């Protein structure tokens, strides 16, 4: 009888522990799961990279400045500590500290991306890597021919932190690469945009 009682007590204790652990785990996914929308701003630099052997005068295609925009996404916990999601953003490019646009027939107006995110969650902190499609919107200057919205790739990483029950802040680095042949330059001309930005989001 004593062994039966000990077994019953042990089973109850184990069940209570498992229940508490499950309840504790449920708090974290409820914080991260679901849709979110936010705003962000930071600094960017861009460059048009011509193929080797092509003679280019001046700093044509260089630019840097401030950026501001918005983003929307969805998160889903896939295990106790791992999160997967998707995020899209679009940002205006401001050239207050431009270093070379005066020599370029094109200027960067806006850029964005549509990316997957994979991250490690510890309580209210998320460390993530991200990658997907990149978009860049250029406008011609000085009578240059118009260009379509350029499509490339984006990779990056960042950290996100909940500061209230439904609001988070983040710091993120994103690199975007593009194939910028005609009319930007000869075959083999590439472009890149690198940005460091902070943001805040409301989670639903």
C-alpha positions in Angstrom: 0.0 0.0 0.0 2.8 2.4 0.9 4.5 1.8 -2.5 1.2 2.5 -4.2 0.8 5.7 -2.2 4.4 6.8 -3.0 3.8 6.1 -6.7 0.6 8.1 -6.6 2.2 11.0 -4.9 5.1 10.9 -7.4 2.7 10.8 -10.3 0.8 13.7 -8.9 4.0 15.7 -8.3 5.2 14.9 -11.8 1.9 15.9 -13.3 1.9 19.2 -11.4 5.5 19.9 -12.6 4.6 19.1 -16.2 1.5 21.2 -15.9 3.5 24.2 -14.6 6.1 23.8 -17.2 3.5 23.6 -20.0 1.8 26.7 -18.6 5.2 28.5 -18.4 5.9 27.6 -22.0 2.5 28.7 -23.1 3.2 32.2 -22.0 6.2 32.6 -24.4 4.4 31.5 -27.6 1.4 33.7 -26.7 3.8 36.6 -26.7 5.4 35.9 -30.0 2.8 34.1 -32.1 0.7 36.1 -34.5 0.6 39.2 -36.7 2.5 42.4 -36.1 2.9 45.8 -37.7 5.5 48.5 -37.0 7.7 51.4 -38.1 11.4 51.7 -38.5 14.2 54.1 -39.4 18.0 54.2 -39.7 20.9 54.7 -42.1 21.7 53.2 -45.5 24.5 53.2 -48.0 24.2 52.2 -51.7 26.6 51.6 -54.5 26.6 50.6 -58.2 29.5 48.2 -58.8 30.8 48.2 -62.4 32.6 45.1 -63.9 36.4 45.1 -63.8 38.0 46.8 -66.8 35.2 49.4 -67.2 36.5 52.9 -66.8 34.2 55.0 -64.5 35.0 58.6 -63.6 34.0 60.1 -60.2 31.9 58.4 -57.6 29.0 57.6 -59.9 26.4 55.5 -58.1 27.5 56.0 -54.6 25.0 57.2 -52.0 24.2 57.3 -48.3 21.5 58.8 -46.2 18.6 58.2 -43.8 15.7 55.8 -44.3 12.3 55.5 -42.8 9.5 53.1 -43.4 7.1 50.4 -42.1 6.9 46.7 -41.9 4.3 43.9 -41.3 4.8 40.2 -40.5 3.7 37.0 -38.9 5.5 34.8 -36.3 4.9 31.2 -35.2 6.8 29.3 -32.5 7.8 26.0 -34.0 9.4 24.6 -30.7 10.0 25.7 -27.2 12.9 28.0 -28.3 12.6 28.4 -32.0 10.5 30.8 -34.1 9.7 31.0 -37.8 8.0 33.9 -39.6 7.7 36.1 -42.6 8.1 39.8 -42.9 7.7 42.5 -45.5 8.9 46.1 -45.4 9.1 49.2 -47.6 11.3 52.3 -46.9 11.9 55.7 -48.3 15.5 56.7 -48.9 16.5 60.3 -47.9 19.8 61.8 -49.2 20.6 64.5 -46.6 24.2 63.2 -46.5 24.6 62.0 -50.1 28.2 61.5 -51.3 27.9 61.0 -55.0 24.4 61.3 -56.5 25.4 64.5 -58.4 27.4 62.3 -60.8 24.8 59.5 -61.1 22.0 59.4 -63.8 19.8 57.6 -61.2 19.0 58.1 -57.5 17.5 55.6 -55.0 14.0 56.6 -54.0 12.9 53.6 -51.9 13.7 50.0 -51.2 12.0 47.1 -49.5 12.0 43.3 -49.0 9.9 40.2 -48.5 11.8 37.8 -46.2 11.6 34.7 -44.1 12.8 34.9 -40.5 14.2 32.2 -38.2 15.1 33.0 -34.6 16.0 31.7 -31.2 13.7 32.9 -28.4 14.6 33.3 -24.8 11.7 34.7 -22.8 11.0 38.1 -24.3 14.2 38.3 -26.4 14.5 37.1 -30.1 17.8 36.6 -32.0 17.1 36.1 -35.7 18.5 35.7 -39.1 16.5 36.6 -42.2 16.6 36.3 -46.0 14.5 36.6 -49.1 13.6 39.0 -52.0 14.8 42.6 -52.1 13.2 45.5 -54.1 14.8 48.9 -55.1 13.0 51.8 -56.7 15.2 54.2 -58.7 14.3 57.4 -60.5 16.3 58.9 -63.4 17.9 62.3 -63.3 19.1 64.5 -66.1 16.9 62.9 -68.8 18.1 59.3 -68.3 15.8 56.6 -69.4 13.3 55.3 -66.8 13.9 51.9 -65.1 11.7 49.2 -63.7 11.5 48.2 -60.0 14.7 46.2 -59.5 14.5 42.8 -57.8 17.4 41.2 -55.9 18.1 39.3 -52.7 18.3 40.3 -49.1 20.1 38.7 -46.1 20.5 40.0 -42.6 20.3 39.5 -38.8 19.0 41.3 -35.7 17.7 41.2 -32.2 14.1 42.0 -31.0 12.9 42.6 -27.5 9.4 42.9 -26.0 9.2 46.0 -23.8 5.4 45.7 -23.0 2.9 42.9 -23.3 2.2 43.7 -27.0 5.0 46.0 -28.1 8.6 45.1 -29.2 11.6 47.0 -30.4 14.3 45.7 -32.7 17.8 46.4 -34.1 18.5 44.9 -37.6 21.2 44.9 -40.3 20.1 44.1 -43.8 22.2 43.7 -47.0 20.6 43.7 -50.4 22.2 42.8 -53.7 21.0 43.5 -57.3 21.9 42.8 -60.9 21.9 46.3 -62.5 22.7 45.8 -66.2 21.2 48.1 -68.8 20.4 50.9 -68.4 22.6 51.3 -65.3 25.7 49.9 -67.0 27.3 47.2 -69.1 26.6 43.4 -68.4 28.0 42.5 -65.0 27.0 45.7 -63.3 25.8 45.1 -59.8 24.3 47.1 -57.0 24.1 46.8 -53.3 22.3 48.5 -50.4 23.3 48.0 -46.8 21.1 49.4 -44.0 21.2 49.5 -40.2 17.9 50.3 -38.6 15.8 50.3 -35.5 12.1 49.7 -35.2 9.1 49.1 -33.0 6.1 46.9 -33.6 2.7 46.2 -32.1 1.7 42.5 -31.9 -1.8 41.2 -32.2 
